[in-house]
Amino acid sequence: MTTIAVAVVLRHGWVLVGRRASDASDAAGLDEFPGGKVEPGESPAAAAARECLEETGLAVRIDGLVDRAAGTARSGPLDILFFAATPLDDRVAPLAPFAWWPIEALDAGRFPPANARLIARLAQGGS
């Protein structure tokens, strides 16, 4: 089982979303929140912040665990931990392919199935 930590970065009714490369080994071409594998000795919250900085260029404060889901990758089963996060500096623009999406636009995205419950909660005004 691989643990994946995801940063759900929220800012004034917008959420940070990117699109995976069309040749990615897993979830190719799907939309995603920044995140990745938890490294040995790393807490999941620290991994979510690290992955967000590496993928988007945004430093974030992790505000807490908001959801957990099971998923599957080519390498096997995934335990996916979703953390609410806030950017430390609102003036920093995210690196491509990440961009700010209005929360109400999430339903139009193409996300992996493990994201469905979280997206429904966000659309209903929860985090």
C-alpha positions in Angstrom: 0.0 0.0 0.0 1.4 3.4 -1.0 0.3 6.5 0.9 -0.4 9.5 -1.2 -0.7 13.0 0.3 -2.7 15.6 -1.6 -2.9 19.4 -0.9 -6.3 20.8 -1.6 -5.3 24.4 -1.9 -8.2 26.8 -1.4 -8.1 30.6 -1.9 -11.2 32.9 -1.8 -13.6 30.3 -3.4 -11.0 29.0 -5.8 -9.0 25.7 -5.7 -5.7 24.8 -7.3 -6.0 22.1 -10.1 -3.7 20.8 -12.7 -3.9 18.3 -15.5 -1.7 15.2 -15.6 0.4 14.7 -18.7 -1.3 12.6 -21.5 1.6 10.1 -21.2 1.6 9.8 -17.4 1.7 6.2 -16.2 -1.4 6.6 -14.0 -4.4 8.9 -14.5 -3.1 10.2 -17.8 -4.9 13.4 -18.9 -7.0 13.6 -15.8 -7.3 16.7 -13.6 -5.7 16.5 -10.1 -4.8 18.4 -7.0 -1.1 18.6 -6.2 0.3 15.6 -4.3 2.4 12.6 -4.3 4.0 9.8 -2.4 4.8 10.1 1.3 8.6 9.5 1.7 10.0 7.3 4.5 10.1 9.2 7.7 7.9 12.0 6.4 4.5 12.9 7.8 1.6 12.9 5.3 1.0 16.6 6.0 4.6 17.5 5.3 4.5 15.4 2.1 1.4 17.3 0.9 3.2 20.7 1.5 6.4 19.4 -0.1 4.6 18.0 -3.2 2.6 21.2 -3.6 5.8 23.3 -3.6 7.5 21.0 -6.0 4.6 20.7 -8.4 3.1 24.2 -8.3 5.8 26.5 -6.9 3.4 27.5 -4.1 4.3 27.2 -0.4 1.3 26.3 1.6 0.1 25.9 5.2 -1.5 22.6 5.8 -4.8 23.2 7.7 -5.8 19.6 8.4 -7.0 16.3 6.9 -10.3 16.7 5.1 -10.8 13.3 3.4 -9.3 9.9 2.8 -9.9 7.6 -0.1 -8.7 4.3 -1.5 -7.3 4.2 -5.0 -5.3 2.0 -7.4 -2.2 2.7 -9.4 -0.2 0.4 -11.7 2.1 -0.2 -8.6 -0.8 -1.3 -6.5 -3.3 0.0 -3.9 -3.2 3.6 -2.7 -4.2 5.2 0.6 -4.9 8.8 -0.4 -5.0 11.5 2.2 -6.5 14.9 1.2 -5.3 17.9 3.3 -6.9 21.4 3.2 -4.2 23.9 2.5 -3.8 27.7 2.2 -1.2 29.5 0.1 1.4 31.4 2.2 1.6 34.2 -0.4 -1.5 35.0 -2.5 0.7 36.9 -5.0 2.6 33.8 -6.2 1.2 32.4 -9.5 1.2 28.6 -9.7 3.4 26.8 -12.2 1.7 25.2 -15.3 -0.2 23.0 -15.6 -1.7 24.2 -12.3 -4.2 27.0 -12.3 -6.9 28.4 -10.0 -10.4 27.0 -10.7 -13.6 28.3 -9.2 -14.9 25.6 -6.9 -18.2 25.5 -8.8 -16.3 24.4 -11.9 -14.9 21.2 -10.3 -17.9 19.2 -11.5 -16.8 19.9 -15.1 -13.3 18.5 -14.5 -12.2 14.9 -15.2 -10.7 13.7 -11.9 -9.7 10.2 -10.8 -12.6 8.3 -9.1 -11.0 8.6 -5.7 -11.6 12.3 -5.8 -15.4 12.1 -6.2 -16.4 12.4 -2.5 -14.1 15.3 -1.9 -15.2 17.2 -5.0 -18.9 16.7 -4.0 -18.1 18.1 -0.5 -16.2 21.1 -2.0 -19.1 21.8 -4.4 -21.5 21.8 -1.4 -19.4 24.4 0.4 -17.4 22.1 2.6 -13.7 21.7 2.8 
